[in-house]
């Protein structure tokens, strides 16, 4: 039977940063079932509430979508899109538990001629070596003759209202030529920017993994330069401003590297490389460099305080920003927690201000007591602008530094206010 918008039924498993926008975009044209194991999340979405603030309530209106936490409710669909998290464990190796669970769920409702599409970020070969065998074993169907599989890596950028799913070229791949055509046609119907058909599923998986690995390595270089220039007593921002006047200089900047992509994906590629007997020195070196930045910032602050003769146990610090990146509410994998841990390890008292974050989110992410405040009501010995939220950028500089004691330190991690000069009443530091 020829596929038409009226007979295409799509299930999207995993309704986070990736799955929810995908589901809602498809729901403009097709009947969609949005599935998530989190019953509270499903209840919120059914009432048009997205607590991540990525999707406004009006964006749910007019969509042909139903949300559920019951796997039986997605039976009868002919496309199953899996967009679940793929984190790493405490040993920095791929944690495929959610991916495996979702694949097993789909296998239980899979029918002949259905198509399963993976959007979760994985290492090259994961779909064919790990996922497809599960689908075949539990469904009793055979790949390509019984069902098709595609891989189309997500390119969602949390907090970015410009580069939405329909505005970014979509890479697609399939288990055979027919699968590629089906997956390509499906996404082409919603993606205005166009489709790129990868030559294989492995190529598509690899393309996704190197997008974030490339950024991680480049940021690591900037972070290493920042640590070098700190020893040389020159401004990293000034050096980059001068170097960027060359036409082919790549503009990356130092900073804290966290989140679910740049902070995670390189480990997936490293894992696969090591399975094949190759140790990816550059990739792992970049990871090591980026993970030590919170320690570097803390030590720079401590060294400065020591030069001022301050007693560390009496020092109070205000950190502005707790999320893993600007203008989002997600604190998972935020490296700001590492910075807090480092500073408190020296005996300092740390308060945190972030207009995007609620205490319940902090408790879910950290077992440490984080002192989250709504707004500063006193002056601090040290203020760290850790996350460049628009709310902080718009805050008048005079008001911001008014919360720093005379002779105190203002550490501007992302150099949001590079025009501030160190004066007698305040010491300006940056990466």
RODO-2510 file (C-alpha; in nm, 4 decimals, decimal comma):
residues 431
     n   res          X          Y          Z
     1     x     0,0000     0,0000     0,0000
     2     x     0,1360     0,3409    -0,0952
     3     x     0,2177     0,5582     0,1999
     4     x     0,0225     0,8818     0,2322
     5     x    -0,0102     1,1295     0,5201
     6     x    -0,3406     0,9644     0,6106
     7     x    -0,1979     0,6161     0,6648
     8     x     0,1417     0,7040     0,8113
     9     x     0,1417     0,6659     1,1890
    10     x     0,4534     0,7603     1,3819
    11     x     0,5605     0,6741     1,7351
    12     x     0,8415     0,8718     1,8967
    13     x     1,0079     0,7102     2,1981
    14     x     1,1855     0,9519     2,4319
    15     x     1,0354     1,2993     2,4750
    16     x     1,3345     1,5037     2,5813
    17     x     1,5263     1,7736     2,3942
    18     x     1,5359     1,5577     2,0809
    19     x     1,2177     1,3538     2,0782
    20     x     0,9659     1,6237     2,1681
    21     x     1,0529     1,8676     1,8851
    22     x     1,0644     1,5756     1,6394
    23     x     0,7262     1,4478     1,7541
    24     x     0,5595     1,7895     1,7390
    25     x     0,7019     1,8664     1,3945
    26     x     0,5746     1,5385     1,2502
    27     x     0,2401     1,5933     1,4260
    28     x     0,1751     1,8903     1,1962
    29     x     0,1179     1,6397     0,9120
    30     x     0,0805     1,2927     1,0601
    31     x    -0,0815     1,1068     1,3472
    32     x     0,1835     1,0784     1,6187
    33     x     0,2126     0,8911     1,9471
    34     x     0,4677     1,0377     2,1872
    35     x     0,5986     0,7813     2,4365
    36     x     0,8103     0,8327     2,7483
    37     x     0,8722     0,6117     3,0510
    38     x     0,8373     0,9174     3,2773
    39     x     0,4664     0,9322     3,3643
    40     x     0,5005     1,2818     3,5120
    41     x     0,6597     1,4068     3,1907
    42     x     0,3754     1,2535     2,9895
    43     x     0,1158     1,4188     3,2132
    44     x     0,2838     1,7578     3,1744
    45     x     0,3088     1,7286     2,7964
    46     x    -0,0550     1,6196     2,7737
    47     x    -0,1335     1,9529     2,9377
    48     x     0,0985     2,1387     2,6979
    49     x     0,3638     2,2028     2,9609
    50     x     0,7319     2,1555     2,8792
    51     x     0,9326     2,2168     3,1965
    52     x     1,2537     2,2522     2,9948
    53     x     1,1055     2,5705     2,8425
    54     x     1,2182     2,4570     2,4981
    55     x     0,8626     2,4277     2,3633
    56     x     0,6013     2,6962     2,4304
    57     x     0,2483     2,5830     2,5168
    58     x     0,1050     2,7253     2,1949
    59     x     0,3333     2,5003     1,9895
    60     x     0,1254     2,2002     2,1002
    61     x    -0,1914     2,3495     1,9540
    62     x    -0,3261     2,1930     1,6360
    63     x    -0,0879     1,8973     1,6451
    64     x    -0,2154     1,5438     1,5863
    65     x    -0,0372     1,3938     1,8838
    66     x    -0,1200     1,1865     2,1900
    67     x     0,1237     1,1313     2,4765
    68     x     0,1522     0,8051     2,6673
    69     x     0,3684     0,6069     2,9068
    70     x     0,2069     0,2767     2,8067
    71     x     0,3933     0,0895     2,5337
    72     x     0,0756    -0,0874     2,4221
    73     x    -0,0643     0,2495     2,3108
    74     x     0,1972     0,2852     2,0358
    75     x     0,1176    -0,0509     1,8738
    76     x    -0,0180    -0,0128     1,5217
    77     x     0,2212     0,2599     1,4143
    78     x     0,4321     0,1965     1,1052
    79     x     0,7256     0,4228     1,1924
    80     x     0,9044     0,4044     1,5280
    81     x     1,1558     0,6813     1,6018
    82     x     1,3838     0,6182     1,8985
    83     x     1,5297     0,9341     2,0553
    84     x     1,6337     0,8267     2,4038
    85     x     1,9418     0,9476     2,5963
    86     x     2,2758     0,7740     2,5417
    87     x     2,4992     0,8813     2,8334
    88     x     2,8217     0,7325     2,9662
    89     x     2,8711     0,5517     3,2959
    90     x     3,1139     0,6355     3,5764
    91     x     3,3942     0,4750     3,3750
    92     x     3,3200     0,6971     3,0727
    93     x     3,1999     0,4018     2,8654
    94     x     2,8733     0,4048     2,6663
    95     x     2,5606     0,3408     2,8718
    96     x     2,3130     0,1814     2,6297
    97     x     2,0500     0,0869     2,8872
    98     x     1,7834     0,3327     2,7670
    99     x     1,8579     0,2521     2,4021
   100     x     1,8303    -0,1209     2,4707
   101     x     1,5062    -0,0807     2,6651
   102     x     1,3476     0,1302     2,3897
   103     x     1,4569    -0,1179     2,1232
   104     x     1,3055    -0,4070     2,3187
   105     x     0,9806    -0,2137     2,3595
   106     x     0,9579    -0,1446     1,9874
   107     x     1,0400    -0,5077     1,9063
   108     x     0,7391    -0,6102     2,1137
   109     x     0,4965    -0,4115     1,8957
   110     x     0,6780    -0,4350     1,5607
   111     x     0,4769    -0,5606     1,2622
   112     x     0,5771    -0,6611     0,9117
   113     x     0,6870    -0,3717     0,6888
   114     x     0,7289    -0,1290     0,9785
   115     x     1,0318     0,1020     0,9900
   116     x     1,2448     0,1740     1,2966
   117     x     1,4528     0,4938     1,2938
   118     x     1,7213     0,5778     1,5489
   119     x     1,8083     0,9396     1,6330
   120     x     2,0062     0,8757     1,9534
   121     x     2,3778     0,9481     1,9298
   122     x     2,5783     0,6244     1,9229
   123     x     2,9181     0,4941     1,8122
   124     x     2,9599     0,3784     1,4498
   125     x     2,8159     0,0282     1,4190
   126     x     2,5862     0,0418     1,7229
   127     x     2,2606     0,0322     1,5262
   128     x     2,3605    -0,2729     1,3236
   129     x     2,5629    -0,4573     1,5865
   130     x     2,3546    -0,3881     1,8976
   131     x     2,0034    -0,2716     1,8082
   132     x     1,9038    -0,4713     1,4986
   133     x     1,9789    -0,8122     1,6563
   134     x     1,7425    -0,7217     1,9422
   135     x     1,4695    -0,6209     1,6981
   136     x     1,5077    -0,9448     1,5009
   137     x     1,5208    -1,1724     1,8048
   138     x     1,2222    -1,0292     1,9918
   139     x     0,9967    -0,9539     1,6925
   140     x     1,0621    -1,2735     1,5007
   141     x     1,1033    -1,0631     1,1864
   142     x     1,4112    -1,0327     0,9661
   143     x     1,5799    -0,7085     0,8689
   144     x     1,4797    -0,5700     0,5271
   145     x     1,2389    -0,8558     0,4469
   146     x     1,0293    -0,8123     0,7617
   147     x     1,1104    -0,4571     0,8704
   148     x     1,3358    -0,1662     0,7738
   149     x     1,5795     0,0332     0,9841
   150     x     1,7121     0,3843     0,9427
   151     x     1,9475     0,6097     1,1316
   152     x     1,9045     0,9873     1,1257
   153     x     2,1184     1,1645     1,3866
   154     x     1,9618     1,4452     1,5834
   155     x     2,0887     1,7997     1,5424
   156     x     1,8874     1,9679     1,8147
   157     x     2,0607     2,2584     1,9900
   158     x     1,8916     2,3340     2,3260
   159     x     1,8180     2,7012     2,3765
   160     x     1,8527     2,7753     2,0040
   161     x     1,5310     2,9128     1,8531
   162     x     1,6806     2,9585     1,5042
   163     x     1,8261     2,6170     1,4198
   164     x     1,5091     2,4120     1,4719
   165     x     1,4551     2,0680     1,3202
   166     x     1,2965     2,1989     0,9998
   167     x     1,5722     2,4574     0,9467
   168     x     1,8749     2,2241     0,9618
   169     x     1,9858     1,9775     0,6929
   170     x     1,8908     1,6253     0,8049
   171     x     2,1308     1,3373     0,7553
   172     x     1,9504     1,0104     0,6834
   173     x     2,0549     0,6520     0,6175
   174     x     1,8911     0,3131     0,5746
   175     x     1,9488    -0,0601     0,6053
   176     x     1,8961    -0,0956     0,2286
   177     x     1,7962     0,1209    -0,0677
   178     x     1,4259     0,0910     0,0095
   179     x     1,4781     0,1824     0,3733
   180     x     1,6853     0,4852     0,2720
   181     x     1,4095     0,6011     0,0383
   182     x     1,1419     0,5595     0,3082
   183     x     1,3420     0,7442     0,5749
   184     x     1,4483     1,0155     0,3321
   185     x     1,0925     1,0775     0,2118
   186     x     0,9556     1,0892     0,5650
   187     x     1,2001     1,3535     0,6865
   188     x     1,1913     1,5445     0,3601
   189     x     0,8235     1,6087     0,4276
   190     x     0,9055     1,8214     0,7349
   191     x     1,2624     1,9469     0,6845
   192     x     1,2782     2,2642     0,4759
   193     x     1,6582     2,2814     0,4772
   194     x     1,6955     1,9587     0,2813
   195     x     1,8148     1,6009     0,3233
   196     x     2,1616     1,4470     0,2981
   197     x     2,1548     1,0751     0,2225
   198     x     2,4545     0,9074     0,3858
   199     x     2,6058     0,6068     0,2118
   200     x     2,5483     0,3791     0,5114
   201     x     2,4163     0,3719     0,8660
   202     x     2,7724     0,3610     1,0009
   203     x     2,8649     0,6729     0,8054
   204     x     2,5644     0,8588     0,9471
   205     x     2,6511     0,7458     1,3010
   206     x     3,0128     0,8546     1,2541
   207     x     2,9118     1,1904     1,1066
   208     x     2,7089     1,2700     1,4163
   209     x     2,9772     1,1623     1,6595
   210     x     3,2490     1,3754     1,5008
   211     x     3,0355     1,6924     1,4938
   212     x     3,0621     1,7217     1,8716
   213     x     3,4056     1,5615     1,8962
   214     x     3,5404     1,8321     1,6664
   215     x     3,3944     2,1047     1,8888
   216     x     3,5283     1,9373     2,2012
   217     x     3,8841     1,9203     2,0632
   218     x     3,8740     2,2795     1,9408
   219     x     3,7438     2,4102     2,2737
   220     x     4,0086     2,2021     2,4498
   221     x     4,2753     2,3805     2,2473
   222     x     4,1327     2,7166     2,3570
   223     x     4,1235     2,6013     2,7191
   224     x     4,4840     2,4869     2,6994
   225     x     4,5841     2,8197     2,5436
   226     x     4,4030     2,9987     2,8274
   227     x     4,6086     2,8072     3,0827
   228     x     4,9292     2,8852     2,8936
   229     x     4,8498     3,2544     2,8522
   230     x     4,7598     3,2763     3,2198
   231     x     5,1169     3,1734     3,3014
   232     x     5,2457     3,4287     3,0498
   233     x     5,0361     3,7052     3,1992
   234     x     4,8452     3,7935     2,8814
   235     x     4,4743     3,8025     2,8002
   236     x     4,3386     3,5039     2,6068
   237     x     4,0543     3,7181     2,4759
   238     x     4,2993     3,9773     2,3432
   239     x     4,5071     3,7075     2,1726
   240     x     4,2010     3,5516     2,0085
   241     x     4,0749     3,8917     1,8935
   242     x     4,4059     3,9533     1,7188
   243     x     4,4325     3,6039     1,5700
   244     x     4,0728     3,6064     1,4410
   245     x     4,1573     3,8854     1,1961
   246     x     4,3053     3,6156     0,9710
   247     x     4,0479     3,4900     0,7205
   248     x     4,0826     3,1193     0,8035
   249     x     4,1123     3,1380     1,1824
   250     x     3,8430     2,9302     1,3572
   251     x     3,6618     3,1197     1,6302
   252     x     3,6356     2,9003     1,9371
   253     x     3,6593     3,0217     2,2946
   254     x     3,7607     2,8724     2,6301
   255     x     3,5019     2,7773     2,8888
   256     x     3,3283     2,5056     3,0872
   257     x     3,2285     2,2101     2,8686
   258     x     2,9301     2,0089     2,9918
   259     x     2,5919     1,8831     2,8769
   260     x     2,4740     1,5775     2,6869
   261     x     2,6687     1,6147     2,3620
   262     x     3,0148     1,7697     2,3605
   263     x     3,0837     1,6351     2,7085
   264     x     2,9699     1,2805     2,6181
   265     x     2,9973     1,1973     2,2480
   266     x     3,3794     1,1831     2,2231
   267     x     3,3795     0,8934     2,4686
   268     x     3,1534     0,6941     2,2339
   269     x     3,3996     0,7332     1,9456
   270     x     3,6951     0,6619     2,1744
   271     x     3,5217     0,3462     2,2990
   272     x     3,4739     0,2139     1,9470
   273     x     3,8286     0,3081     1,8454
   274     x     3,9723     0,1227     2,1439
   275     x     3,7623    -0,1852     2,0572
   276     x     3,9520    -0,1874     1,7278
   277     x     4,2918    -0,1515     1,8917
   278     x     4,3456     0,2227     1,8472
   279     x     4,3934     0,4691     2,1334
   280     x     4,2584     0,8098     2,0183
   281     x     4,5156     1,0338     2,1851
   282     x     4,3898     1,3684     2,0531
   283     x     4,0263     1,2988     2,1441
   284     x     4,1045     1,1745     2,4961
   285     x     4,3580     1,4520     2,5536
   286     x     4,0892     1,7064     2,4650
   287     x     3,8542     1,5464     2,7140
   288     x     4,1162     1,5565     2,9883
   289     x     4,1893     1,9222     2,9175
   290     x     3,8249     2,0269     2,9286
   291     x     3,7491     1,8361     3,2466
   292     x     4,0262     2,0149     3,4389
   293     x     3,8964     2,3681     3,3707
   294     x     3,6837     2,3872     3,6895
   295     x     3,9951     2,2969     3,8903
   296     x     4,1990     2,5576     3,7001
   297     x     3,9437     2,8320     3,7706
   298     x     3,9262     2,7401     4,1390
   299     x     4,3058     2,7387     4,1752
   300     x     4,3347     3,0747     4,0005
   301     x     4,0821     3,2208     4,2438
   302     x     4,2578     3,0636     4,5428
   303     x     4,5981     3,1910     4,4311
   304     x     4,4610     3,5437     4,3951
   305     x     4,2918     3,5287     4,7363
   306     x     4,6155     3,4060     4,8925
   307     x     4,8020     3,7002     4,7409
   308     x     4,5435     3,9278     4,9022
   309     x     4,5991     3,7617     5,2376
   310     x     4,2418     3,6308     5,2614
   311     x     4,1496     3,3424     5,4921
   312     x     3,9773     3,0914     5,2623
   313     x     3,7367     2,9643     5,5277
   314     x     3,6001     3,3184     5,5576
   315     x     3,5557     3,3727     5,1826
   316     x     3,2045     3,3844     5,0355
   317     x     3,1526     3,3181     4,6643
   318     x     2,8584     3,3906     4,4359
   319     x     2,8375     3,1854     4,1167
   320     x     2,6021     3,3200     3,8530
   321     x     2,4720     3,0329     3,6398
   322     x     2,4348     2,6619     3,7091
   323     x     2,3038     2,5093     3,3853
   324     x     2,5243     2,3268     3,1350
   325     x     2,4881     2,6101     2,8809
   326     x     2,3286     2,9496     2,8440
   327     x     1,9524     3,0096     2,8277
   328     x     1,8433     2,6559     2,9172
   329     x     1,7105     2,5132     3,2439
   330     x     1,8949     2,1808     3,2317
   331     x     2,1599     2,1303     3,5000
   332     x     2,2472     1,7707     3,4073
   333     x     2,6189     1,7210     3,3388
   334     x     2,6883     2,0851     3,4182
   335     x     3,0536     2,1463     3,4977
   336     x     2,9507     2,4270     3,7323
   337     x     2,8872     2,1569     3,9928
   338     x     3,2551     2,0625     3,9614
   339     x     3,3535     2,4254     4,0164
   340     x     3,1362     2,4445     4,3283
   341     x     3,2949     2,1241     4,4586
   342     x     3,6455     2,2616     4,4005
   343     x     3,5762     2,5925     4,5742
   344     x     3,4020     2,4312     4,8707
   345     x     3,6960     2,1925     4,8957
   346     x     3,9093     2,4929     4,9895
   347     x     3,6639     2,5810     5,2675
   348     x     3,4800     2,8627     5,0887
   349     x     3,1053     2,9170     5,1184
   350     x     2,9393     2,9151     4,7770
   351     x     2,5999     3,0583     4,6774
   352     x     2,4507     3,0085     4,3318
   353     x     2,2095     3,2252     4,1344
   354     x     2,0353     3,1019     3,8195
   355     x     1,6970     3,2351     3,7022
   356     x     1,6394     2,9232     3,4907
   357     x     1,6832     2,6696     3,7703
   358     x     1,4593     2,5435     4,0509
   359     x     1,5797     2,3664     4,3635
   360     x     1,4068     2,0407     4,2706
   361     x     1,6287     2,0152     3,9605
   362     x     1,9407     2,0707     4,1695
   363     x     1,8462     1,7956     4,4159
   364     x     1,7930     1,5509     4,1300
   365     x     2,1390     1,6195     3,9881
   366     x     2,3549     1,6590     4,2963
   367     x     2,3701     1,4867     4,6332
   368     x     2,5595     1,7877     4,7689
   369     x     2,3793     2,0754     4,9351
   370     x     2,3748     2,3610     4,6837
   371     x     2,2825     2,7020     4,8217
   372     x     2,0591     2,8350     4,5427
   373     x     1,9471     3,1952     4,5906
   374     x     1,6930     3,4015     4,3975
   375     x     1,9043     3,7158     4,3977
   376     x     2,2126     3,8368     4,5845
   377     x     2,1361     4,0485     4,8883
   378     x     2,4903     4,1124     5,0073
   379     x     2,8424     4,1645     4,8819
   380     x     3,0712     3,8690     4,8117
   381     x     3,4469     3,8268     4,8171
   382     x     3,4292     3,6516     4,4800
   383     x     3,1726     3,6546     4,2003
   384     x     3,1989     3,4035     3,9156
   385     x     2,9941     3,4615     3,6008
   386     x     2,9926     3,0961     3,4930
   387     x     2,7051     3,0780     3,2429
   388     x     2,6343     3,3549     2,9939
   389     x     2,2545     3,3624     3,0282
   390     x     2,0911     3,6519     2,8435
   391     x     1,9479     3,7597     3,1781
   392     x     2,3022     3,8113     3,3077
   393     x     2,4198     3,9801     2,9886
   394     x     2,1362     4,2306     3,0170
   395     x     2,2072     4,2987     3,3827
   396     x     2,3790     4,6376     3,4161
   397     x     2,7450     4,5843     3,4896
   398     x     2,7357     4,8365     3,7693
   399     x     2,4582     4,6428     3,9437
   400     x     2,6358     4,3134     3,8931
   401     x     2,9702     4,4160     4,0383
   402     x     2,7948     4,6062     4,3145
   403     x     2,7596     4,2640     4,4762
   404     x     3,1382     4,2307     4,4957
   405     x     3,3215     4,3664     4,7990
   406     x     3,5846     4,6356     4,7561
   407     x     3,9009     4,4607     4,6502
   408     x     3,6984     4,1506     4,5606
   409     x     3,7299     3,9292     4,2536
   410     x     3,5006     3,9153     3,9520
   411     x     3,5843     3,6021     3,7467
   412     x     3,4230     3,6251     3,4026
   413     x     3,4458     3,2669     3,2685
   414     x     3,3115     3,3456     2,9190
   415     x     3,4498     3,7013     2,9025
   416     x     3,1005     3,8448     2,8832
   417     x     3,2254     4,1820     3,0110
   418     x     3,5808     4,2149     2,8735
   419     x     3,5635     4,5951     2,8897
   420     x     3,5701     4,5840     3,2692
   421     x     3,9132     4,6789     3,3934
   422     x     4,0679     4,5782     3,7248
   423     x     4,0589     4,8766     3,9603
   424     x     4,1301     4,9298     4,3254
   425     x     3,7748     4,8334     4,4180
   426     x     3,7520     4,5157     4,2054
   427     x     3,9852     4,2656     4,0387
   428     x     3,8674     4,1380     3,6984
   429     x     3,9768     3,7868     3,5930
   430     x     3,8805     3,5735     3,2934
   431     x     3,9828     3,2594     3,1102
***
